[in-house]
């Protein structure tokens, strides 16, 4: 059954009954403090008073329900009024609940009344209207902003005024819940007893103490809220600076330079450093630093990580580490030498925040101070927020760099494809055409002389071999680049490998330039796969002979270097290489004179194959030349085999 709607205001009825009263203005925070102080007064006393509370709406009541369960243990005369929203209804449980109609004037009022023998107080207020915006909010059932809510009403210890307010509220409850007539009658007797007893002095000291406590707690919450707002503003301002730097550039160096300067200035630290690192690094160089005047610099110095307990903790927990004083930090108690190291650098306190991206460590942000306990609340959260932004920036820069590398690779692949089409089209078509002409001539000319037949067969065989080498080079490079080669390294003498390479030359010796071998007798053994290393030597020697006149010279030399490698050099006196092409010649399908304009044939795969082999054997290969017609030198290194134990 729907409750009867009562539109009158309890405050208006009280002011009409007590004409000498004048209402005052209260803010919501003040009413909360007064209400809590009155409730605590009841909980601290030994009286069993009459308690009536009106909470406007159910949601406000739910915040205080646990307090009224405790109050109900003190007295049976507890009445709670509220407009229902979800579960609130007329009920007799710990205390009496009265669900009034949301259109009732009570929905705009805040009441709390305590009437006992030793203590009495009442708070009778009505929420003030704040224009159409507030009316709109009230219409849809949502309260206005808490701190902006204002009320007008009466708050007093006066027993007579409290008794009058009690009669009005008990009468209102009786209208909503007539079944409580007998219980309300007992409450009315408490009112009559209070009226008959007359004015009873109330000691305001306990109430005042509790009220001051609530006001101080509210002030503390307000200060804390302002501090959090300040921290958030600093964080957003600094984050915006870093974000702006990211948008302007994808250069990691520029991003880190801006980040270290902005963060150091925002925190006010003596030193701020950011370094890129991995979790297993033992030390890293410091490149990005911002320091105050007079504070020692760490730029270009190596920062220890392996025996750094603070770094290890930050990496393990993936959270900031804050040290307020070196001498009091438990993480440094077992490593006094590291604490001494920090102290020698003028560090008394510091903050570390790992730069992470999806759990992967990219670097570390550190702030150093020469004073103990210089950090403010939220500094560690601010540093962590900036570390997060730096992580995003580094990943974006890395992705951009990878994209540029990919573009370069795609361009190289496109050039390779074009060269492949040109070279295969020429290198395959030319010998195939020659073979076809020779075979057709042999088949169609039965009267051809024996000498001419031999020339035709020799030409066909030569071009067939040329095609075989082309196909073999394709297959070899494909195997090397795909990683399908099974390597069999062993200790081998270089002299033997050179001899095998020279014996594999197919050109007649009288058509080759002079070949000189300069290998010391005490040359150490190399550790390599003999078959593949002979392939490298054969291709380098063949290449040198191809581009050297018959009157020139090709030399093969080797020497052990201090890095435990044997350096082999193939030198020729041929046409030489332009300096700007010394690296390009190792590209696949490179032809110095162009794919279709060369005097010396070949696929352009030989040097690419050599680089793949030498790299897989643990060495490196490069070329040197003084320029056109000034000869060239091809060098490669190969690991020296360790001598057997004595």
Secondary structure, DSSP 8 states (H G I E B T S, - for coil): ---------HHHHHHHHSTT---EEEEHHHHHHHHHHHHHHHHHSS---EEEEEEEEHHHHHTTHHHHHHHHTT-S-EEEEEE-SSS--SEESSSEEEEE-TTSGGGGEEEEEEE-SS-EEEEEEEE----HHHHHHHHTT----GGG-EEEEEEE--HHHHHHHHHHHHHHHHHH-GGGHHHHHHHHHHHHHHHHH-------HHHHHHHHHHHHHHHHHHHHHHHHHHHHHHHHHHHHHHHHHHHH---HHHHHHHHHHHHHHHHT-SEEEEEE--TT-SEEE--EEEE-TTS---TT-EEE-TT-HHHHHHHHHTS-EEES-GGG-GGGTT-HHHHHHHHHTT-SEEEEEEEEETTEEEEEEEEEESSTT---TTHHHHHHHHHHHHHHHHHHHHHHHHHHHHHHHHHHHHHHHHHHHHHHHHHHHHHHHHHHHHHHHHHH-TT--HHHHHHHHHHHHHHHHHHHHHHHHHHHHHHHHHT------EEE-HHHHHHHHHHT--S-GGGS-EEEEE--TT---EEE-HHHHHHHHHHHHHHHHHTS-TTSEEEEEEEE-TTSEEEEEEEE-SS---GGGTTGGGSTT--TT-TT--SS---S-HHHHHHHHHHHTT--EEEE--STTS-EEEEEEEEB------
